[in-house]
Structure formats: structure tokens, C-alpha cells
């Protein structure tokens, strides 16, 4: 087995497809957005030598809690439109080093690239989501247009925004029953925004960065992408309603939401299930 074979692994293929999907949806312009995928050693070994380290790079975060874990992660400053053709340059496979403050690069970044500048925020989220559900090994950050637009016009209140999104389509409460987490506007690329996001990720799989984008977590590339896709579709419907005058004559009622949760056997956030009507405002 040689490390070059890793480029043919299903994990690189998934990364190529999902980054292309994020780009073509218009959610990752230029070098915006980043994705990380925690892999198990047993998944990597058929394709790469986990004992062969290409180089070591420092990270601005103490990741000692997950030392030894492996991540396939997009590179800093890299354009998602190029990943599909150049995964070995624009992504890399890394292992969190024993010191917790650096990563060993095992594959990729073949032109000297490094993991995304948001990698500390990804790792903080991975740590907290692993405490919730160890199967959730994907973290995805992107810039969905209509959801970002809502962060300018709708109060940045988790209950308010969640209920609007739930009431835009029947799928919403089924796909994200816990609702949408929201943090204040913060400077991206800092440990402060990473810590705030990771703290919200104890309760939510999707966290809104107002006037910027979202952080999402899930157990597969498809599931995580689908989570963002569903929320963004709801935001698009809301935006369309606003362009039609913004007056709701019909809505999905709270009783309808409860019926949906019973039908699909899910437990919605109890703090969000009841509230103001979009029609009456009461």
C-alpha cells in the first residue's frame, strides 16, 4: 500500500463531490467555506501508510483531548471550485499530534498548503459533538445566501428564527428538530468564534454565524449537506414570501408541527414548539 492510493479512496471522492456541490450551490465563493471529516485508522490503512509523516504544522488550539485522531480537511485559502480536480493540493489528511498543538500531515497539501484557518473551530466542534454522538464525524462551514440574508432582517433569537424556518416547509422540523443555534457576530478565524460555536454545538447540529454563514455537523457528508440544504430552502421560501409582500394568509400551525413530529417519531426542541403565529403575531 502506498500513500498515493489515498486519492482513490471513497473519502477523497466524497470530499471532491461535496465541495463541488457547495460551490455550485453558491455557498462557497472564492476560498470561503471549509469541511473536515474525521476518519478512523481502519478506514485509512487500506489506502495510506499512517506511519509516514510528510511534515508537521502547528495549530492555534490545544487539541490534546483528541490527539491521535485523523481528519481529512480542506486547505486554507483554497477555492472549492478547484477541489474536484486537485484534491491532493487543496485537501489533506492529518493526524492530531501527541502535543495537541500541531498536526502531522500524512497526505495532500502537496504544494505546501495547510489545514483551513478555521480548523481550530472545527476541532472544538468535533470534540463537543463526539460527546453527543460519536457517529457525527463531519463538520461543514459555508455561506448559504438566504439564511445569511435573514440574519439582517429577523431578530437573532433562536426561537424566533427556528419557528420561522420550521413553518416554511413540512421537512424543516423533521430534519432539524432541535432548531437553529445562533451566536453573536464575531470575527471569523479566531478561537473565540470557535469556542462560541462549539458551545452551541452541545445542543444544535447547525449554528448560524450572523452576516457570515453556518457551521453544521453530521454523521455523513450527505446528511450534513442535506441539513444545510433544508435550512437554506426554508430561508429561500421565507425570502420569496417577503418579496411577495410578506403577508402570511396560511401557515403551518403549531398543531401541524406536533403532528409532523408524531408522524416521524422525533422530539422537537420543547422550548420552540409553541409560540407566536406568523399570521396573527400572537
BAFI-87138 format. One line per 8 residues: number of its first residue (from 1); for each residue x, y, z of C-alpha. Coordinates in Angstrom, 2 decimals. Each point is the difference from the previous one (the first is absolute). Example, Ala and Ser with C-alpha at 12.3 -4.5 7.8 and 13.67 -1.06 7.14 Angstrom:
BEGIN
1> 12.30:-4.50:7.80 | 1.37:3.44:-0.66
***
This chain:
BEGIN
1> 0.00:0.00:0.00 | 1.32:3.46:-0.89 | -1.28:3.34:1.22 | -0.79:1.10:-3.57 | -2.88:-2.48:-0.04 | -1.84:2.12:2.52 | -1.04:2.30:-2.84 | -2.15:-2.88:-1.26
9> -1.65:-0.62:3.36 | -3.76:0.55:0.42 | 0.76:2.72:2.55 | 1.87:2.19:-2.47 | -2.73:-0.69:-2.56 | -2.64:1.16:2.48 | 2.00:3.13:0.74 | 0.36:0.76:-3.71
17> -3.74:-0.38:-0.60 | -1.19:1.91:3.04 | 2.30:2.99:-0.47 | -1.09:0.18:-3.63 | -3.64:-0.11:1.14 | 0.59:2.79:2.50 | 1.66:2.09:-2.69 | -2.66:-0.57:-2.66
25> -2.74:0.89:2.51 | 1.71:3.37:0.42 | 0.76:-0.57:3.65 | 3.81:0.01:-0.24 | 1.22:2.83:-2.16 | 3.73:0.55:-0.49 | 1.76:-1.64:2.97 | -3.03:0.23:2.29
33> -1.01:-3.08:1.94 | 1.73:-3.08:1.39 | -0.73:-3.65:0.68 | 1.56:-2.56:2.36 | -0.64:-3.73:0.16 | 1.23:-2.10:2.92 | 1.26:-3.37:-1.24 | 0.85:-3.15:1.88
41> 3.41:-1.64:-0.36 | -1.72:-3.15:-1.27 | -1.58:2.06:-2.80 | 3.29:1.57:-1.02 | 2.37:-2.98:0.13 | -1.23:-1.69:-3.21 | 1.00:3.16:-1.86 | 2.86:1.71:1.87
49> 2.92:-0.61:2.35 | -1.03:1.69:3.26 | 3.58:-0.21:1.23 | 1.45:2.14:-2.78 | -0.02:3.69:0.97 | 0.67:2.55:-2.74 | 0.38:2.96:2.35 | -1.35:1.53:3.19
57> -1.98:3.24:0.23 | -1.00:1.87:3.16 | -3.62:0.86:0.85 | -1.20:2.80:2.26 | -1.98:-2.24:2.34 | 0.65:-2.69:2.58 | -1.56:-3.09:-1.56 | 1.55:-2.43:2.50
65> -3.42:-1.50:0.73 | -0.12:-1.44:-3.51 | 3.72:-0.63:-0.52 | 0.51:-2.85:-2.45 | -3.22:0.57:-1.93 | 0.11:0.33:-3.79 | -1.71:2.67:-2.10 | -0.40:0.60:-3.70
73> -0.32:3.78:-0.19 | -0.09:2.72:-2.64 | 2.97:2.35:-0.25 | 0.28:3.63:1.00 | -0.49:2.51:-2.80 | -1.16:-2.71:-2.42 | -2.86:0.43:-2.48 | -2.69:-2.66:0.19
81> -0.49:0.15:-3.76 | 3.47:-1.52:-0.39 | -0.21:-2.86:2.51 | -1.74:-2.36:-2.42 | 3.03:0.15:-2.33 | 2.77:0.50:2.56 | -0.88:-1.80:3.25 | 3.64:-0.80:0.78
89> 0.88:3.69:0.02 | -3.16:1.51:1.49 | -0.70:-2.59:2.72 | 2.12:-2.01:2.38 | -0.08:-2.92:2.40 | 1.36:0.94:3.43 | 0.40:-1.64:3.38 | -0.21:2.02:3.20
97> 3.51:-0.25:1.48 | 0.67:-1.17:3.55 | 0.80:3.56:1.12 | -3.53:1.07:-0.96 | 1.32:3.25:-1.48 | 0.97:-1.31:-3.42 | -1.02:-2.43:-2.72 | 1.99:-2.53:-1.96
105> -0.79:0.20:-3.71 | -0.27:-3.50:-1.45 | -1.35:0.76:-3.47 | -0.92:2.99:-2.15 | 0.88:3.71:0.18 | 2.64:-0.98:-2.54 | 0.86:3.59:-0.87 | 0.60:1.08:3.60
113> -3.56:0.79:1.04 | -1.29:-0.35:3.56 | -3.36:-0.85:1.58 | -2.69:2.68:-0.12 | 0.45:2.96:2.33 | -3.33:-1.06:1.57 | 1.45:-3.40:0.95 | 0.13:0.85:3.73
121> -3.72:0.84:-0.16 | -0.62:-3.31:-1.79 | 1.93:-1.93:2.64 | -1.86:1.70:2.85 | -3.27:-0.98:-1.67 | 1.20:-3.57:-0.64 | 0.89:-0.34:3.68 | -3.42:1.12:1.20
129> -1.99:-1.93:-2.60 | 1.94:-3.18:0.82 | -1.28:0.33:3.56 | -3.54:0.18:-1.39 | 0.26:-2.64:-2.75 | 3.26:-1.70:-0.99 | -1.41:-0.75:-3.46 | -0.06:3.69:-0.91
137> 3.36:0.36:-1.71 | -0.68:2.78:-2.53 | 0.29:3.75:0.60 | -0.93:2.35:-2.84 | 0.18:3.79:-0.27 | -1.53:1.94:-2.89 | -1.87:3.18:-0.95 | -3.65:-0.76:-0.96
145> -1.37:3.21:-1.53 | -3.59:0.16:1.23 | 0.75:-1.09:3.55 | 2.70:2.68:0.25 | -2.51:2.55:-1.37 | -2.42:-0.94:2.78 | 2.68:0.86:2.56 | -0.33:3.64:-1.13
153> -3.80:0.21:0.21 | -1.19:-2.48:2.64 | 0.76:0.36:3.73 | 3.01:-2.13:0.93 | -2.06:-2.05:2.39 | 0.23:-3.78:-0.28 | -3.67:-0.62:0.65 | -1.20:2.69:-2.40
161> 2.20:-1.06:-2.88 | -0.47:-3.73:0.58 | -3.79:0.32:0.00 | 0.04:2.00:-3.23 | 2.17:-2.66:-1.67 | -2.10:-2.85:1.38 | -3.17:1.61:-1.36 | 1.33:0.53:-3.53
169> -0.22:-3.68:-0.99 | -1.05:-3.31:1.51 | 3.54:-1.43:-0.27 | 1.63:2.55:2.30 | -1.09:-1.21:3.43 | 0.69:-3.59:-1.10 | 3.56:0.75:-1.16 | 1.06:2.34:2.79
177> -2.36:-0.61:2.95 | 2.46:1.50:2.48 | -0.19:3.33:-1.85 | 2.63:2.51:-1.04 | 2.72:1.21:2.35 | 1.15:3.61:-0.32 | 3.12:1.80:1.25 | 0.62:3.78:-0.12
185> 1.98:1.44:-2.91 | 3.66:-0.82:0.65 | 3.24:0.26:-1.95 | 0.56:-3.23:-1.97 | 3.20:-1.99:0.25 | 0.35:0.61:3.75 | -0.13:-2.42:2.91 | -2.73:2.19:1.52
193> -2.46:-0.76:-2.80 | 1.06:-3.64:0.11 | -0.70:-0.23:3.72 | -3.41:1.69:-0.34 | -0.94:-2.30:-2.88 | 1.16:-3.15:1.78 | -1.97:0.99:3.08 | -3.17:0.27:-2.10
201> 0.83:-3.33:-1.63 | -0.72:-1.69:3.31 | -3.69:0.60:-0.82 | -0.21:0.64:-3.74 | 1.39:-1.57:-3.19 | -0.29:3.29:-1.86 | 1.28:3.36:1.27 | -0.55:3.32:-1.75
209> 2.85:2.49:-0.22 | -1.99:3.21:-0.64 | 0.95:1.96:-3.10 | 2.44:-2.78:-0.88 | -1.15:-3.63:-0.30 | -0.65:-3.24:1.86 | 1.83:-2.81:1.74 | -1.61:-3.43:-0.29
217> 0.79:-3.48:1.33 | -1.22:-3.44:-1.01 | 0.79:-3.68:-0.41 | 0.63:0.09:-3.76 | 0.80:2.46:-2.77 | -3.48:-0.44:-1.47 | -1.79:0.39:3.32 | 1.91:3.16:0.94
225> -0.40:1.53:-3.46 | -3.70:-0.92:0.09 | -0.41:1.72:3.36 | 1.35:3.26:-1.41 | -1.96:-0.49:-3.22 | -3.27:-0.38:1.92 | 0.57:3.07:2.17 | 1.01:2.08:-3.02
233> -3.09:-1.14:-1.95 | -2.18:1.15:2.90 | 1.83:3.34:0.02 | -0.54:0.31:-3.76 | -3.75:-0.59:0.44 | -0.08:2.69:2.71 | 1.91:2.39:-2.26 | -2.44:-0.72:-2.84
241> -2.99:0.68:2.27 | 1.56:3.31:1.00 | 0.46:0.93:-3.68 | -3.73:-0.74:-0.51 | -0.96:2.52:2.65 | 0.86:-1.86:3.19 | -3.60:-0.61:1.09 | -0.78:-3.54:1.15
249> -3.57:-1.09:-0.74 | 0.71:-3.69:0.72 | 2.67:-1.67:2.12 | 1.11:-3.31:1.46 | -1.59:0.21:3.44 | 1.49:-1.16:3.28 | -2.47:-2.91:-0.08 | 1.31:-0.87:-3.47
257> 3.57:0.04:1.33 | -0.95:-2.33:2.83 | -1.75:-2.36:-2.42 | 3.15:-0.11:-2.12 | 2.16:-0.88:3.00 | -2.40:-2.79:1.00 | -0.14:-1.34:-3.55 | 3.80:-0.22:-0.31
265> 0.73:-0.94:3.61 | 2.22:2.97:0.80 | 0.30:2.19:3.07 | 0.04:3.70:-0.87 | 1.60:2.61:2.22 | -2.69:0.48:2.67 | 0.94:3.67:0.38 | -0.80:0.71:-3.65
273> -3.06:-2.10:-0.82 | -2.57:2.56:1.22 | 0.07:3.72:-0.71 | -1.23:2.94:-2.04 | -2.01:-0.58:-3.16 | 1.42:1.36:-3.26 | -3.50:1.16:-0.90 | -1.27:1.67:3.15
281> 3.32:0.66:1.75 | -1.54:-1.33:3.23
***
